[in-house]
Amino acid sequence: MGATRTPRGSWIEEGLRALATGGPDAVRIESLAQTLGVSKGGFYGYFGNRDALLGEMLDTWEREGAEAVIEQVESTGGDPRTKLRRLFAIAAAADGPAKGVTAELAIRDWARRDASVAERLRRVDNRRMDYLRSLFGAFCTDEDDVEVRCTVFYSMRIGNYFLAADHGPRSRAEVMELTRDWLLR
């Protein structure tokens, strides 16, 4: 009986975890193999080299963090406000190596130093913003209003994790809910 191979997805997930905690320099084949409890030889059955893994990590992040989220929002239908509420809930609950905010922030940081990653990030940001425009544009007639709502929503998704301010008697969750309600007016 042959040994069971570590699934390809496990290498990608562990690579995204390493990226989230230490940036692209932390994505090392030997370290990933050690964390997975396997030899690094299995890595080469899936990937030609580290760059191939990095590319597939970005593919997974793009697919899971943009396209899969849009598909999830669209899957159960509803009017644009219902879809935006669903999107808020999905974004607030996003967790895991590809959908979690730590990988998102690490990729944004990486993009500051790598033009190809910056281009990928731009494509993902544009895809997400286009989707938001389609939803907000369905009930907002002013193009400027649509753009502002999209920017506030998206900035809130990314920037919320950098904000350390107190909100008086309100919790962060309450303020996020108030913001959602304001955007959906």
C-alpha positions as CSV (number, residue, x, y, z in Angstrom):
1,M,0.0,0.0,0.0
2,G,1.4,3.4,-1.0
3,A,1.7,6.4,1.2
4,T,-1.2,8.9,1.1
5,R,-0.1,12.2,-0.5
6,T,-0.7,15.5,1.2
7,P,-3.5,17.1,-0.9
8,R,-2.5,20.0,-3.1
9,G,-5.0,22.3,-1.3
10,S,-3.2,21.7,2.0
11,W,0.0,23.1,0.6
12,I,-1.9,26.2,-0.7
13,E,-3.8,26.7,2.6
14,E,-0.7,26.4,4.6
15,G,1.1,28.7,2.3
16,L,-1.7,31.3,2.7
17,R,-1.4,30.9,6.5
18,A,2.4,31.4,6.4
19,L,1.8,34.5,4.1
20,A,-0.7,35.9,6.6
21,T,1.6,35.6,9.5
22,G,5.0,36.5,7.9
23,G,4.5,37.8,4.4
24,P,5.8,36.1,1.2
25,D,9.2,35.5,2.7
26,A,7.6,33.1,5.3
27,V,6.3,30.9,2.5
28,R,9.1,28.3,2.5
29,I,8.8,24.8,1.3
30,E,10.7,23.2,4.2
31,S,8.7,25.2,6.7
32,L,5.4,24.3,5.1
33,A,6.4,20.6,4.9
34,Q,7.3,20.7,8.6
35,T,4.0,22.3,9.6
36,L,2.1,19.7,7.5
37,G,4.2,16.9,9.0
38,V,5.4,15.6,5.7
39,S,8.6,15.6,3.6
40,K,9.1,18.4,1.1
41,G,9.3,15.8,-1.7
42,G,5.5,15.7,-2.0
43,F,5.5,19.4,-2.7
44,Y,7.3,18.9,-6.0
45,G,4.6,16.4,-7.1
46,Y,2.2,19.4,-7.3
47,F,4.4,22.5,-7.9
48,G,7.5,23.0,-10.0
49,N,8.9,25.5,-7.5
50,R,8.0,28.0,-4.9
51,D,6.9,30.6,-7.4
52,A,4.3,28.2,-8.8
53,L,3.0,27.8,-5.2
54,L,2.8,31.5,-4.7
55,G,0.9,31.9,-8.0
56,E,-1.6,29.2,-7.0
57,M,-2.0,30.8,-3.6
58,L,-2.9,34.1,-5.3
59,D,-5.3,32.2,-7.7
60,T,-7.0,30.6,-4.7
61,W,-7.3,33.9,-2.8
62,E,-8.7,35.6,-6.0
63,R,-11.2,32.8,-6.5
64,E,-12.3,32.3,-2.9
65,G,-12.1,36.0,-1.9
66,A,-13.9,37.4,-4.9
67,E,-15.6,35.1,-7.3
68,A,-16.8,32.5,-4.7
69,V,-18.2,35.3,-2.5
70,I,-20.1,36.8,-5.4
71,E,-21.5,33.4,-6.4
72,Q,-22.5,32.9,-2.7
73,V,-24.3,36.2,-2.6
74,E,-26.1,35.6,-5.9
75,S,-27.0,32.0,-5.2
76,T,-30.1,32.7,-3.1
77,G,-31.3,35.7,-5.1
78,G,-33.1,38.6,-3.6
79,D,-33.2,42.3,-4.4
80,P,-29.9,44.3,-4.3
81,R,-30.4,45.4,-0.7
82,T,-30.9,41.8,0.4
83,K,-27.7,40.8,-1.5
84,L,-25.8,43.7,0.1
85,R,-26.9,42.5,3.5
86,R,-25.8,39.0,2.7
87,L,-22.5,40.4,1.4
88,F,-22.0,42.3,4.7
89,A,-22.7,39.1,6.7
90,I,-20.3,37.1,4.5
91,A,-17.6,39.8,4.8
92,A,-18.0,40.0,8.6
93,A,-17.7,36.3,9.0
94,A,-14.9,35.7,6.5
95,D,-12.4,33.3,7.9
96,G,-9.9,30.9,6.8
97,P,-6.7,31.0,4.8
98,A,-8.2,32.4,1.6
99,K,-11.1,34.5,2.8
100,G,-9.8,35.8,6.1
101,V,-8.7,39.3,6.5
102,T,-5.1,38.4,7.5
103,A,-4.3,36.9,4.1
104,E,-6.0,39.9,2.5
105,L,-3.8,42.3,4.4
106,A,-0.7,40.3,3.7
107,I,-1.4,40.3,0.0
108,R,-2.0,44.1,0.1
109,D,1.3,44.6,1.8
110,W,3.0,42.2,-0.6
111,A,1.5,44.2,-3.5
112,R,3.4,47.3,-2.4
113,R,6.7,45.6,-3.3
114,D,5.7,43.3,-6.2
115,A,4.2,44.7,-9.4
116,S,2.6,41.4,-10.5
117,V,0.9,41.1,-7.1
118,A,-0.2,44.7,-7.3
119,E,-1.7,44.0,-10.7
120,R,-3.6,41.0,-9.3
121,L,-4.8,43.0,-6.4
122,R,-6.0,45.8,-8.7
123,R,-8.0,43.2,-10.7
124,V,-9.6,41.8,-7.6
125,D,-10.4,45.2,-6.2
126,N,-11.9,46.2,-9.5
127,R,-14.0,43.0,-9.7
128,R,-15.3,43.6,-6.2
129,M,-16.0,47.3,-6.8
130,D,-17.8,46.5,-10.1
131,Y,-20.0,44.1,-8.2
132,L,-20.7,46.6,-5.5
133,R,-21.5,49.2,-8.2
134,S,-24.0,46.8,-9.8
135,L,-25.8,46.3,-6.4
136,F,-25.8,49.9,-5.2
137,G,-26.5,51.2,-8.7
138,A,-29.8,49.2,-8.7
139,F,-31.3,51.6,-6.1
140,C,-29.1,54.7,-6.2
141,T,-29.6,56.8,-9.3
142,D,-26.7,59.2,-8.6
143,E,-23.4,57.8,-9.9
144,D,-21.4,59.8,-7.3
145,D,-23.6,58.4,-4.5
146,V,-23.0,54.9,-5.9
147,E,-19.2,55.4,-6.0
148,V,-19.2,56.8,-2.4
149,R,-21.2,54.0,-1.0
150,C,-19.0,51.4,-2.8
151,T,-15.9,53.1,-1.5
152,V,-17.2,53.4,2.1
153,F,-18.3,49.7,2.1
154,Y,-15.0,48.5,0.7
155,S,-12.9,50.7,2.8
156,M,-14.8,49.6,5.9
157,R,-14.1,45.9,5.0
158,I,-10.3,46.5,4.7
159,G,-9.8,49.4,7.2
160,N,-12.0,48.1,10.0
161,Y,-9.1,45.9,11.1
162,F,-6.8,48.9,11.5
163,L,-9.2,51.0,13.5
164,A,-8.6,51.0,17.2
165,A,-11.0,53.7,18.2
166,D,-13.7,53.3,20.8
167,H,-17.3,54.1,19.8
168,G,-18.6,55.6,23.0
169,P,-21.4,53.5,24.3
170,R,-21.6,51.5,21.1
171,S,-19.8,48.3,20.3
172,R,-17.8,47.9,17.1
173,A,-20.5,45.5,15.9
174,E,-23.2,48.1,16.6
175,V,-21.3,50.7,14.6
176,M,-20.8,48.3,11.7
177,E,-24.6,47.6,11.7
178,L,-25.3,51.3,11.8
179,T,-22.9,51.8,8.8
180,R,-24.6,49.0,6.9
181,D,-28.0,50.5,7.5
182,W,-26.8,53.9,6.4
183,L,-25.3,52.5,3.2
184,L,-28.5,50.7,2.4
185,R,-30.8,53.8,2.7
